[in-house]
Amino acid sequence: MPPDSPPSEIEVTRAQSEAVDKVARFLVRFGLTVPAILTLEGLRPLSFVGSQFMHLLTPSIGVFLSVSDWEELAHLLEDRRGLDYFLDRLESLDRARRAA
């Protein structure tokens, strides 16, 4: 890929999109948009490692999110473009809430 070409879009499944929306709505509802963005951007170089750690935490996450949603989110974040998708969706939901 030439250095000046934009990154290709990631194919996001419906299940991944729904999982992203659940987590993003939670973060927006509790005013955690900015801390989440700062954390995710700061850890961007470790996104694959983080997604693998998410798989390790799967058994204990059922209180917050269904296991299937958690797994879908972890699979999405294995690709750095998935992190971009998550951040774009989080920012979009935050803007919509501020405008309402």
C-alpha positions as CSV (number, residue, x, y, z in Angstrom):
1,M,0.0,0.0,0.0
2,P,1.4,3.4,-0.9
3,P,2.3,5.6,2.1
4,D,-0.2,8.3,1.2
5,S,-3.2,6.1,0.7
6,P,-5.9,6.0,3.4
7,P,-6.2,2.8,5.5
8,S,-8.8,0.5,4.1
9,E,-12.2,0.2,5.9
10,I,-12.7,-2.7,8.2
11,E,-15.7,-5.0,7.7
12,V,-17.7,-4.8,10.9
13,T,-20.3,-7.5,11.6
14,R,-23.7,-6.7,12.9
15,A,-22.8,-8.4,16.2
16,Q,-19.6,-6.3,16.5
17,S,-21.5,-3.1,15.7
18,E,-24.1,-3.9,18.4
19,A,-21.4,-4.7,21.0
20,V,-19.5,-1.4,20.2
21,D,-22.8,0.5,20.5
22,K,-23.5,-1.0,23.9
23,V,-20.1,-0.2,25.3
24,A,-20.1,3.3,23.7
25,R,-23.5,4.2,25.0
26,F,-22.4,3.1,28.5
27,L,-19.3,5.3,28.3
28,V,-21.3,8.3,27.0
29,R,-24.1,7.8,29.6
30,F,-21.6,8.0,32.5
31,G,-19.6,10.9,31.0
32,L,-16.5,8.7,30.3
33,T,-16.0,9.6,26.7
34,V,-12.9,11.7,27.1
35,P,-11.1,9.3,29.5
36,A,-12.0,6.4,27.2
37,I,-10.6,8.2,24.2
38,L,-7.4,9.2,25.9
39,T,-6.9,5.7,27.2
40,L,-7.6,4.0,23.9
41,E,-5.4,6.4,21.9
42,G,-2.6,6.0,24.4
43,L,-2.8,2.2,24.2
44,R,-3.2,2.1,20.5
45,P,0.2,0.4,19.9
46,L,-0.9,-2.4,22.2
47,S,-4.4,-2.9,20.8
48,F,-3.7,-6.4,19.7
49,V,-2.3,-7.4,23.1
50,G,-5.2,-5.7,24.8
51,S,-7.7,-7.6,22.6
52,Q,-6.0,-10.9,23.6
53,F,-6.2,-9.8,27.3
54,M,-9.9,-9.3,26.7
55,H,-10.2,-12.9,25.8
56,L,-8.6,-13.9,29.1
57,L,-11.1,-11.8,31.0
58,T,-14.2,-13.3,29.2
59,P,-15.4,-15.5,32.1
60,S,-15.6,-12.6,34.5
61,I,-17.1,-9.9,32.3
62,G,-20.7,-11.2,32.3
63,V,-21.8,-8.6,34.8
64,F,-21.1,-5.8,32.4
65,L,-21.7,-7.2,29.0
66,S,-22.8,-10.6,27.5
67,V,-19.9,-13.0,26.8
68,S,-20.8,-13.0,23.1
69,D,-20.7,-9.2,22.9
70,W,-17.4,-9.1,24.8
71,E,-16.0,-11.7,22.4
72,E,-17.2,-9.7,19.3
73,L,-15.6,-6.6,20.7
74,A,-12.3,-8.4,21.4
75,H,-12.3,-9.8,17.8
76,L,-12.9,-6.3,16.4
77,L,-10.1,-4.8,18.4
78,E,-7.6,-7.4,17.1
79,D,-7.3,-5.1,14.1
80,R,-6.3,-1.5,14.7
81,R,-8.9,-0.4,12.2
82,G,-11.4,-1.8,14.7
83,L,-10.1,0.6,17.3
84,D,-10.7,3.4,14.9
85,Y,-14.3,2.2,14.3
86,F,-14.9,2.0,18.0
87,L,-13.5,5.5,18.6
88,D,-15.5,7.0,15.7
89,R,-18.7,5.4,17.1
90,L,-18.0,6.6,20.6
91,E,-17.4,10.2,19.4
92,S,-20.5,10.1,17.2
93,L,-22.7,9.0,20.1
94,D,-21.2,11.6,22.4
95,R,-21.9,14.4,19.8
96,A,-25.5,13.2,19.5
97,R,-26.0,13.3,23.2
98,R,-24.6,16.8,23.5
99,A,-26.8,18.0,20.7
100,A,-29.9,16.5,22.3
